[in-house]
Amino acid sequence: MSLLGLKGLTEMISIHPVFVHFPVALMCVSALFYFLGAATKKQGLAEAARWTLYAGTLTCVPAIWTGLRAEHLAQLDAEAGEIVELHEKLGFVILILCAALRKRAACFWPPARSYF
């Protein structure tokens, strides 16, 4: 039996590594779209940046949740435990920064049309 059709996931101790890469990738792509949008003055790139920023912010939540659930699974020494604690704090800091950037991005590039 496989999880989500991916056999290797059943052998993982935690699925946190699967989820943690989505916000990282989406934030990088969002920054790229923002820089390209600012350089070319194209509204479409600014909107793509905004939507990838929204998606990146939303995907921080399952990444943090799976990380908190996985924290107790590993047997860590004191030094590794400190690194995990820093990793956890950085996850929350990134979530807060992404939420703040999402709000700030709406001020810089208001949507050309309303979606909702």
C-alpha positions as CSV (number, residue, x, y, z in Angstrom):
1,M,0.0,0.0,0.0
2,S,1.2,3.5,-0.7
3,L,0.5,6.9,0.7
4,L,-0.8,9.3,-2.0
5,G,0.5,6.9,-4.6
6,L,4.1,7.3,-3.5
7,K,5.5,4.1,-2.1
8,G,8.5,5.8,-0.5
9,L,6.3,7.9,1.8
10,T,5.2,4.8,3.8
11,E,8.8,4.3,4.8
12,M,9.4,7.8,6.1
13,I,9.3,8.4,9.8
14,S,7.8,11.9,9.2
15,I,6.3,13.5,6.2
16,H,7.6,17.0,7.3
17,P,10.3,17.0,4.6
18,V,7.7,16.6,2.0
19,F,5.7,19.7,3.1
20,V,8.6,22.0,4.1
21,H,9.8,22.5,0.5
22,F,6.6,24.0,-0.8
23,P,6.8,27.3,1.1
24,V,10.5,27.6,0.4
25,A,10.0,27.2,-3.4
26,L,6.9,29.3,-3.6
27,M,8.6,32.2,-1.7
28,C,11.6,32.1,-4.0
29,V,9.4,32.1,-7.1
30,S,7.3,34.9,-5.6
31,A,10.4,37.0,-5.0
32,L,11.5,36.4,-8.6
33,F,8.1,37.4,-9.9
34,Y,8.2,40.6,-7.8
35,F,11.6,41.6,-9.1
36,L,10.7,40.8,-12.7
37,G,7.4,42.7,-12.3
38,A,9.1,45.7,-10.9
39,A,11.8,45.7,-13.6
40,T,9.4,45.2,-16.5
41,K,6.4,47.0,-15.0
42,K,4.1,44.2,-16.0
43,Q,1.0,43.8,-13.9
44,G,0.7,40.1,-14.8
45,L,4.0,39.3,-13.1
46,A,3.0,41.3,-10.0
47,E,-0.2,39.3,-9.8
48,A,1.7,36.0,-10.2
49,A,4.0,37.2,-7.4
50,R,1.0,38.0,-5.2
51,W,-0.6,34.6,-5.8
52,T,2.5,32.6,-5.2
53,L,3.1,34.6,-2.0
54,Y,-0.4,33.7,-0.9
55,A,0.2,30.0,-1.7
56,G,3.6,30.1,0.0
57,T,2.0,31.6,3.2
58,L,-0.7,29.0,3.2
59,T,1.7,26.2,2.7
60,C,3.7,27.3,5.8
61,V,0.9,26.1,8.0
62,P,1.1,22.4,7.1
63,A,4.9,22.6,7.0
64,I,4.9,23.9,10.6
65,W,2.2,21.5,11.7
66,T,4.0,18.4,10.4
67,G,7.2,19.7,11.9
68,L,5.7,20.1,15.3
69,R,4.2,16.6,15.1
70,A,7.6,15.1,14.0
71,E,9.6,16.9,16.7
72,H,9.1,14.1,19.2
73,L,9.9,11.3,16.8
74,A,13.7,11.9,16.6
75,Q,16.1,11.0,19.4
76,L,18.3,14.0,19.6
77,D,21.3,15.0,21.7
78,A,21.5,18.5,23.2
79,E,23.2,20.1,20.3
80,A,20.9,18.6,17.7
81,G,17.9,19.6,19.9
82,E,19.0,23.2,19.9
83,I,19.2,23.1,16.1
84,V,15.7,21.7,15.9
85,E,14.5,24.4,18.3
86,L,16.1,27.1,16.0
87,H,14.5,25.5,13.0
88,E,11.1,25.6,14.7
89,K,11.5,29.2,15.6
90,L,12.6,30.1,12.1
91,G,9.5,28.4,10.7
92,F,7.2,30.6,12.8
93,V,9.2,33.7,11.9
94,I,8.9,32.9,8.2
95,L,5.2,32.4,8.6
96,I,4.8,35.8,10.2
97,L,7.1,37.5,7.7
98,C,5.1,35.9,4.8
99,A,1.8,37.0,6.2
100,A,3.2,40.6,6.7
101,L,4.7,40.6,3.2
102,R,1.4,39.4,1.8
103,K,-0.4,42.3,3.4
104,R,2.3,44.7,2.3
105,A,2.3,43.4,-1.3
106,A,-1.3,44.3,-1.6
107,C,-0.4,47.9,-0.9
108,F,2.3,48.1,-3.6
109,W,0.5,46.3,-6.3
110,P,-3.3,46.6,-5.9
111,P,-5.1,44.0,-8.0
112,A,-6.1,45.1,-11.5
113,R,-9.5,43.6,-10.9
114,S,-11.3,42.1,-8.0
115,Y,-11.4,38.3,-7.8
116,F,-13.7,38.1,-4.8
